[in-house]
Amino acid sequence: MNTDYLFLGDSITDSNHLWLPETNGLGDGYVAMLADRLGPDARITNKGIDGFTVAALLERLQRGFLKAHPDVISLLIGINDIGVALNTGVTLEELQFAENYKEVLKRLSDTGANLLCSGPFIFPHPQKYQIWIPYVLELEQIMGEICSSLSVPFIPLHSYLTSLVKNGDYDAVTVDGIHLTTYGHEMLAEYLLPHLLF
């Protein structure tokens, strides 16, 4: 039986899916790698959008962004919300992150799909991203609590992905502190795979 998978998120999910026609709209990141692992019975749609925040996703959902009825929805988002907060001096509370995230999850759950949520991650490479780490951990806690309250599985990714850095070789896992290398995407796909088999 075919299973329809929908992947939502920011540039990490997007991964050039609109600009690489040879990837059939999947991009060159973890979504395409999961498509290979999930096999021919899985129908995959990548709707990740570069720069997406939770507020932007909620706005799209309110405008009828989802037209299909997937069996499984995977959501990986949050790092751009931190960027907005740090670059504007607005707190996550003032951005209404928790309220918006909860509403997004409710709307996605209302589709009847099985929902899997993943937390953001950051690498202190370059060093300027060191100050982002407490925000990532704060978002992990907020997202985890909201997911728990709605009985939605939540996968924190920061600790796992940063643990892949061996002997300070950040360049093996991340290209710029936020985005992943091919190896990083492969390891993310492997990590998420068992959680997507509902």
ChimeraX commands (.cxc) that place a marker at each C-alpha (Angstrom):
marker #1 position 0.00,0.00,0.00 radius 0.5
marker #1 position 1.31,3.45,-0.90 radius 0.5
marker #1 position 2.07,5.93,1.87 radius 0.5
marker #1 position 2.05,9.67,1.17 radius 0.5
marker #1 position 4.74,11.62,3.01 radius 0.5
marker #1 position 4.82,15.42,3.22 radius 0.5
marker #1 position 7.94,17.20,4.46 radius 0.5
marker #1 position 7.60,20.75,5.76 radius 0.5
marker #1 position 10.30,23.06,7.07 radius 0.5
marker #1 position 12.88,25.67,6.18 radius 0.5
marker #1 position 15.98,25.60,3.96 radius 0.5
marker #1 position 17.28,22.41,5.58 radius 0.5
marker #1 position 14.21,20.59,4.28 radius 0.5
marker #1 position 13.95,22.68,1.09 radius 0.5
marker #1 position 17.52,21.79,0.03 radius 0.5
marker #1 position 17.16,23.21,-3.49 radius 0.5
marker #1 position 14.07,21.16,-4.31 radius 0.5
marker #1 position 12.73,23.84,-6.66 radius 0.5
marker #1 position 16.05,24.39,-8.42 radius 0.5
marker #1 position 17.17,20.83,-9.14 radius 0.5
marker #1 position 14.65,19.38,-11.61 radius 0.5
marker #1 position 16.63,16.17,-11.83 radius 0.5
marker #1 position 15.65,15.41,-8.22 radius 0.5
marker #1 position 11.91,15.30,-9.05 radius 0.5
marker #1 position 11.12,18.04,-6.57 radius 0.5
marker #1 position 12.85,16.35,-3.63 radius 0.5
marker #1 position 16.06,18.40,-3.52 radius 0.5
marker #1 position 19.50,17.07,-2.64 radius 0.5
marker #1 position 19.15,16.74,1.14 radius 0.5
marker #1 position 17.66,14.41,3.73 radius 0.5
marker #1 position 14.22,14.31,2.09 radius 0.5
marker #1 position 15.61,12.80,-1.12 radius 0.5
marker #1 position 17.72,10.40,0.94 radius 0.5
marker #1 position 14.66,9.31,2.91 radius 0.5
marker #1 position 12.79,8.74,-0.35 radius 0.5
marker #1 position 15.45,6.20,-1.31 radius 0.5
marker #1 position 15.23,4.51,2.09 radius 0.5
marker #1 position 11.43,4.46,2.29 radius 0.5
marker #1 position 11.19,2.64,-1.02 radius 0.5
marker #1 position 8.85,2.59,-4.01 radius 0.5
marker #1 position 5.64,2.43,-1.95 radius 0.5
marker #1 position 6.36,5.86,-0.46 radius 0.5
marker #1 position 5.15,8.94,-2.32 radius 0.5
marker #1 position 7.21,11.90,-1.16 radius 0.5
marker #1 position 6.42,15.62,-1.40 radius 0.5
marker #1 position 8.92,18.27,-0.29 radius 0.5
marker #1 position 7.32,21.61,0.59 radius 0.5
marker #1 position 10.21,23.03,2.58 radius 0.5
marker #1 position 10.72,26.75,1.99 radius 0.5
marker #1 position 14.00,28.59,2.47 radius 0.5
marker #1 position 13.69,31.09,5.33 radius 0.5
marker #1 position 10.46,29.67,6.73 radius 0.5
marker #1 position 9.55,30.59,10.30 radius 0.5
marker #1 position 6.73,29.09,12.35 radius 0.5
marker #1 position 4.71,32.29,11.86 radius 0.5
marker #1 position 5.21,32.12,8.08 radius 0.5
marker #1 position 4.13,28.48,8.00 radius 0.5
marker #1 position 1.04,29.27,10.05 radius 0.5
marker #1 position 0.12,32.08,7.66 radius 0.5
marker #1 position 0.46,29.71,4.70 radius 0.5
marker #1 position -1.68,27.09,6.43 radius 0.5
marker #1 position -4.35,29.69,7.11 radius 0.5
marker #1 position -4.37,30.49,3.38 radius 0.5
marker #1 position -4.86,26.86,2.35 radius 0.5
marker #1 position -1.22,25.89,1.84 radius 0.5
marker #1 position -2.05,22.18,2.19 radius 0.5
marker #1 position -4.23,20.86,-0.59 radius 0.5
marker #1 position -3.35,17.16,-0.38 radius 0.5
marker #1 position -4.13,14.67,2.39 radius 0.5
marker #1 position -0.84,13.00,3.31 radius 0.5
marker #1 position -0.56,9.96,5.57 radius 0.5
marker #1 position 2.57,11.29,7.30 radius 0.5
marker #1 position 3.75,14.87,7.83 radius 0.5
marker #1 position 7.30,15.62,8.97 radius 0.5
marker #1 position 8.03,19.13,10.29 radius 0.5
marker #1 position 11.56,20.43,10.93 radius 0.5
marker #1 position 11.55,24.14,11.74 radius 0.5
marker #1 position 12.67,26.74,14.29 radius 0.5
marker #1 position 16.16,27.97,13.49 radius 0.5
marker #1 position 14.91,30.98,11.49 radius 0.5
marker #1 position 12.70,32.01,14.41 radius 0.5
marker #1 position 15.86,32.26,16.51 radius 0.5
marker #1 position 17.53,34.30,13.79 radius 0.5
marker #1 position 14.60,36.72,13.74 radius 0.5
marker #1 position 14.69,37.06,17.54 radius 0.5
marker #1 position 18.44,37.73,17.68 radius 0.5
marker #1 position 18.51,40.06,14.68 radius 0.5
marker #1 position 15.57,42.19,15.79 radius 0.5
marker #1 position 15.92,42.11,19.57 radius 0.5
marker #1 position 12.42,40.68,19.88 radius 0.5
marker #1 position 11.96,37.82,22.34 radius 0.5
marker #1 position 10.50,34.45,21.39 radius 0.5
marker #1 position 7.56,35.29,23.62 radius 0.5
marker #1 position 6.98,38.55,21.73 radius 0.5
marker #1 position 7.15,36.58,18.48 radius 0.5
marker #1 position 4.40,34.36,19.95 radius 0.5
marker #1 position 6.48,31.36,18.99 radius 0.5
marker #1 position 4.79,28.90,21.36 radius 0.5
marker #1 position 1.26,29.98,20.42 radius 0.5
marker #1 position 2.04,29.85,16.70 radius 0.5
marker #1 position 3.78,26.48,16.93 radius 0.5
marker #1 position 0.85,24.97,18.83 radius 0.5
marker #1 position -1.60,26.28,16.24 radius 0.5
marker #1 position 0.53,24.88,13.41 radius 0.5
marker #1 position 0.54,21.46,15.05 radius 0.5
marker #1 position -3.21,21.54,15.61 radius 0.5
marker #1 position -3.84,22.41,11.97 radius 0.5
marker #1 position -1.49,19.68,10.75 radius 0.5
marker #1 position -3.05,17.15,13.13 radius 0.5
marker #1 position -6.50,18.09,11.84 radius 0.5
marker #1 position -5.51,16.63,8.46 radius 0.5
marker #1 position -5.62,13.19,10.04 radius 0.5
marker #1 position -1.99,12.55,9.14 radius 0.5
marker #1 position 0.56,11.03,11.49 radius 0.5
marker #1 position 2.77,13.94,12.52 radius 0.5
marker #1 position 6.47,13.90,13.40 radius 0.5
marker #1 position 8.17,17.07,14.65 radius 0.5
marker #1 position 11.90,17.72,14.87 radius 0.5
marker #1 position 13.76,20.46,16.72 radius 0.5
marker #1 position 16.30,22.96,15.36 radius 0.5
marker #1 position 20.06,22.65,15.65 radius 0.5
marker #1 position 23.12,24.88,15.38 radius 0.5
marker #1 position 26.87,24.41,15.23 radius 0.5
marker #1 position 29.27,26.97,16.77 radius 0.5
marker #1 position 31.17,27.12,13.49 radius 0.5
marker #1 position 31.61,29.99,12.88 radius 0.5
marker #1 position 31.95,30.88,16.55 radius 0.5
marker #1 position 29.27,33.58,16.32 radius 0.5
marker #1 position 26.66,30.85,16.49 radius 0.5
marker #1 position 27.72,29.93,20.01 radius 0.5
marker #1 position 25.22,32.46,21.35 radius 0.5
marker #1 position 22.43,30.69,19.43 radius 0.5
marker #1 position 22.81,27.46,21.38 radius 0.5
marker #1 position 20.79,28.51,24.48 radius 0.5
marker #1 position 17.96,29.59,22.17 radius 0.5
marker #1 position 18.04,26.24,20.37 radius 0.5
marker #1 position 17.81,24.43,23.71 radius 0.5
marker #1 position 14.99,26.73,24.81 radius 0.5
marker #1 position 13.06,26.00,21.63 radius 0.5
marker #1 position 13.64,22.28,22.08 radius 0.5
marker #1 position 12.00,22.48,25.47 radius 0.5
marker #1 position 9.08,24.60,24.26 radius 0.5
marker #1 position 8.47,22.42,21.22 radius 0.5
marker #1 position 8.84,19.21,23.17 radius 0.5
marker #1 position 6.30,20.31,25.77 radius 0.5
marker #1 position 3.79,21.40,23.13 radius 0.5
marker #1 position 4.22,18.16,21.20 radius 0.5
marker #1 position 3.77,16.15,24.39 radius 0.5
marker #1 position 0.57,18.03,25.22 radius 0.5
marker #1 position -0.80,17.13,21.78 radius 0.5
marker #1 position 0.54,13.54,21.78 radius 0.5
marker #1 position 2.80,14.31,18.81 radius 0.5
marker #1 position 6.22,12.61,18.57 radius 0.5
marker #1 position 9.10,15.08,18.92 radius 0.5
marker #1 position 12.72,14.42,17.94 radius 0.5
marker #1 position 15.33,16.81,19.37 radius 0.5
marker #1 position 18.19,17.00,16.88 radius 0.5
marker #1 position 20.75,19.41,18.32 radius 0.5
marker #1 position 22.58,17.00,20.61 radius 0.5
marker #1 position 22.59,14.20,18.05 radius 0.5
marker #1 position 23.84,16.23,15.10 radius 0.5
marker #1 position 26.50,18.09,17.07 radius 0.5
marker #1 position 27.73,14.72,18.40 radius 0.5
marker #1 position 28.65,13.81,14.82 radius 0.5
marker #1 position 31.45,16.39,14.91 radius 0.5
marker #1 position 34.65,14.48,15.67 radius 0.5
marker #1 position 37.92,16.14,16.72 radius 0.5
marker #1 position 36.54,19.58,15.94 radius 0.5
marker #1 position 35.95,18.76,12.26 radius 0.5
marker #1 position 32.75,20.77,11.86 radius 0.5
marker #1 position 33.22,20.98,8.11 radius 0.5
marker #1 position 32.42,17.27,7.81 radius 0.5
marker #1 position 28.89,17.86,9.12 radius 0.5
marker #1 position 27.95,21.49,8.39 radius 0.5
marker #1 position 28.74,23.85,5.54 radius 0.5
marker #1 position 28.10,27.07,7.47 radius 0.5
marker #1 position 26.98,26.29,11.02 radius 0.5
marker #1 position 23.30,26.00,10.05 radius 0.5
marker #1 position 23.09,23.86,6.92 radius 0.5
marker #1 position 24.32,20.29,6.58 radius 0.5
marker #1 position 26.87,18.64,4.33 radius 0.5
marker #1 position 25.89,15.58,2.31 radius 0.5
marker #1 position 27.16,13.46,5.19 radius 0.5
marker #1 position 25.10,15.50,7.67 radius 0.5
marker #1 position 21.96,15.03,5.56 radius 0.5
marker #1 position 22.65,11.29,5.30 radius 0.5
marker #1 position 22.96,10.96,9.06 radius 0.5
marker #1 position 19.79,13.02,9.59 radius 0.5
marker #1 position 17.89,10.77,7.18 radius 0.5
marker #1 position 19.09,7.65,9.01 radius 0.5
marker #1 position 18.13,9.16,12.36 radius 0.5
marker #1 position 14.62,10.14,11.28 radius 0.5
marker #1 position 13.82,7.01,9.27 radius 0.5
marker #1 position 12.55,4.72,12.08 radius 0.5
marker #1 position 10.36,7.52,13.43 radius 0.5
marker #1 position 8.60,7.89,10.07 radius 0.5
marker #1 position 7.42,4.29,9.89 radius 0.5
marker #1 position 3.98,4.71,11.43 radius 0.5
marker link #1:1,2 radius 0.2
marker link #1:2,3 radius 0.2
marker link #1:3,4 radius 0.2
marker link #1:4,5 radius 0.2
marker link #1:5,6 radius 0.2
marker link #1:6,7 radius 0.2
marker link #1:7,8 radius 0.2
marker link #1:8,9 radius 0.2
marker link #1:9,10 radius 0.2
marker link #1:10,11 radius 0.2
marker link #1:11,12 radius 0.2
marker link #1:12,13 radius 0.2
marker link #1:13,14 radius 0.2
marker link #1:14,15 radius 0.2
marker link #1:15,16 radius 0.2
marker link #1:16,17 radius 0.2
marker link #1:17,18 radius 0.2
marker link #1:18,19 radius 0.2
marker link #1:19,20 radius 0.2
marker link #1:20,21 radius 0.2
marker link #1:21,22 radius 0.2
marker link #1:22,23 radius 0.2
marker link #1:23,24 radius 0.2
marker link #1:24,25 radius 0.2
marker link #1:25,26 radius 0.2
marker link #1:26,27 radius 0.2
marker link #1:27,28 radius 0.2
marker link #1:28,29 radius 0.2
marker link #1:29,30 radius 0.2
marker link #1:30,31 radius 0.2
marker link #1:31,32 radius 0.2
marker link #1:32,33 radius 0.2
marker link #1:33,34 radius 0.2
marker link #1:34,35 radius 0.2
marker link #1:35,36 radius 0.2
marker link #1:36,37 radius 0.2
marker link #1:37,38 radius 0.2
marker link #1:38,39 radius 0.2
marker link #1:39,40 radius 0.2
marker link #1:40,41 radius 0.2
marker link #1:41,42 radius 0.2
marker link #1:42,43 radius 0.2
marker link #1:43,44 radius 0.2
marker link #1:44,45 radius 0.2
marker link #1:45,46 radius 0.2
marker link #1:46,47 radius 0.2
marker link #1:47,48 radius 0.2
marker link #1:48,49 radius 0.2
marker link #1:49,50 radius 0.2
marker link #1:50,51 radius 0.2
marker link #1:51,52 radius 0.2
marker link #1:52,53 radius 0.2
marker link #1:53,54 radius 0.2
marker link #1:54,55 radius 0.2
marker link #1:55,56 radius 0.2
marker link #1:56,57 radius 0.2
marker link #1:57,58 radius 0.2
marker link #1:58,59 radius 0.2
marker link #1:59,60 radius 0.2
marker link #1:60,61 radius 0.2
marker link #1:61,62 radius 0.2
marker link #1:62,63 radius 0.2
marker link #1:63,64 radius 0.2
marker link #1:64,65 radius 0.2
marker link #1:65,66 radius 0.2
marker link #1:66,67 radius 0.2
marker link #1:67,68 radius 0.2
marker link #1:68,69 radius 0.2
marker link #1:69,70 radius 0.2
marker link #1:70,71 radius 0.2
marker link #1:71,72 radius 0.2
marker link #1:72,73 radius 0.2
marker link #1:73,74 radius 0.2
marker link #1:74,75 radius 0.2
marker link #1:75,76 radius 0.2
marker link #1:76,77 radius 0.2
marker link #1:77,78 radius 0.2
marker link #1:78,79 radius 0.2
marker link #1:79,80 radius 0.2
marker link #1:80,81 radius 0.2
marker link #1:81,82 radius 0.2
marker link #1:82,83 radius 0.2
marker link #1:83,84 radius 0.2
marker link #1:84,85 radius 0.2
marker link #1:85,86 radius 0.2
marker link #1:86,87 radius 0.2
marker link #1:87,88 radius 0.2
marker link #1:88,89 radius 0.2
marker link #1:89,90 radius 0.2
marker link #1:90,91 radius 0.2
marker link #1:91,92 radius 0.2
marker link #1:92,93 radius 0.2
marker link #1:93,94 radius 0.2
marker link #1:94,95 radius 0.2
marker link #1:95,96 radius 0.2
marker link #1:96,97 radius 0.2
marker link #1:97,98 radius 0.2
marker link #1:98,99 radius 0.2
marker link #1:99,100 radius 0.2
marker link #1:100,101 radius 0.2
marker link #1:101,102 radius 0.2
marker link #1:102,103 radius 0.2
marker link #1:103,104 radius 0.2
marker link #1:104,105 radius 0.2
marker link #1:105,106 radius 0.2
marker link #1:106,107 radius 0.2
marker link #1:107,108 radius 0.2
marker link #1:108,109 radius 0.2
marker link #1:109,110 radius 0.2
marker link #1:110,111 radius 0.2
marker link #1:111,112 radius 0.2
marker link #1:112,113 radius 0.2
marker link #1:113,114 radius 0.2
marker link #1:114,115 radius 0.2
marker link #1:115,116 radius 0.2
marker link #1:116,117 radius 0.2
marker link #1:117,118 radius 0.2
marker link #1:118,119 radius 0.2
marker link #1:119,120 radius 0.2
marker link #1:120,121 radius 0.2
marker link #1:121,122 radius 0.2
marker link #1:122,123 radius 0.2
marker link #1:123,124 radius 0.2
marker link #1:124,125 radius 0.2
marker link #1:125,126 radius 0.2
marker link #1:126,127 radius 0.2
marker link #1:127,128 radius 0.2
marker link #1:128,129 radius 0.2
marker link #1:129,130 radius 0.2
marker link #1:130,131 radius 0.2
marker link #1:131,132 radius 0.2
marker link #1:132,133 radius 0.2
marker link #1:133,134 radius 0.2
marker link #1:134,135 radius 0.2
marker link #1:135,136 radius 0.2
marker link #1:136,137 radius 0.2
marker link #1:137,138 radius 0.2
marker link #1:138,139 radius 0.2
marker link #1:139,140 radius 0.2
marker link #1:140,141 radius 0.2
marker link #1:141,142 radius 0.2
marker link #1:142,143 radius 0.2
marker link #1:143,144 radius 0.2
marker link #1:144,145 radius 0.2
marker link #1:145,146 radius 0.2
marker link #1:146,147 radius 0.2
marker link #1:147,148 radius 0.2
marker link #1:148,149 radius 0.2
marker link #1:149,150 radius 0.2
marker link #1:150,151 radius 0.2
marker link #1:151,152 radius 0.2
marker link #1:152,153 radius 0.2
marker link #1:153,154 radius 0.2
marker link #1:154,155 radius 0.2
marker link #1:155,156 radius 0.2
marker link #1:156,157 radius 0.2
marker link #1:157,158 radius 0.2
marker link #1:158,159 radius 0.2
marker link #1:159,160 radius 0.2
marker link #1:160,161 radius 0.2
marker link #1:161,162 radius 0.2
marker link #1:162,163 radius 0.2
marker link #1:163,164 radius 0.2
marker link #1:164,165 radius 0.2
marker link #1:165,166 radius 0.2
marker link #1:166,167 radius 0.2
marker link #1:167,168 radius 0.2
marker link #1:168,169 radius 0.2
marker link #1:169,170 radius 0.2
marker link #1:170,171 radius 0.2
marker link #1:171,172 radius 0.2
marker link #1:172,173 radius 0.2
marker link #1:173,174 radius 0.2
marker link #1:174,175 radius 0.2
marker link #1:175,176 radius 0.2
marker link #1:176,177 radius 0.2
marker link #1:177,178 radius 0.2
marker link #1:178,179 radius 0.2
marker link #1:179,180 radius 0.2
marker link #1:180,181 radius 0.2
marker link #1:181,182 radius 0.2
marker link #1:182,183 radius 0.2
marker link #1:183,184 radius 0.2
marker link #1:184,185 radius 0.2
marker link #1:185,186 radius 0.2
marker link #1:186,187 radius 0.2
marker link #1:187,188 radius 0.2
marker link #1:188,189 radius 0.2
marker link #1:189,190 radius 0.2
marker link #1:190,191 radius 0.2
marker link #1:191,192 radius 0.2
marker link #1:192,193 radius 0.2
marker link #1:193,194 radius 0.2
marker link #1:194,195 radius 0.2
marker link #1:195,196 radius 0.2
marker link #1:196,197 radius 0.2
marker link #1:197,198 radius 0.2
view
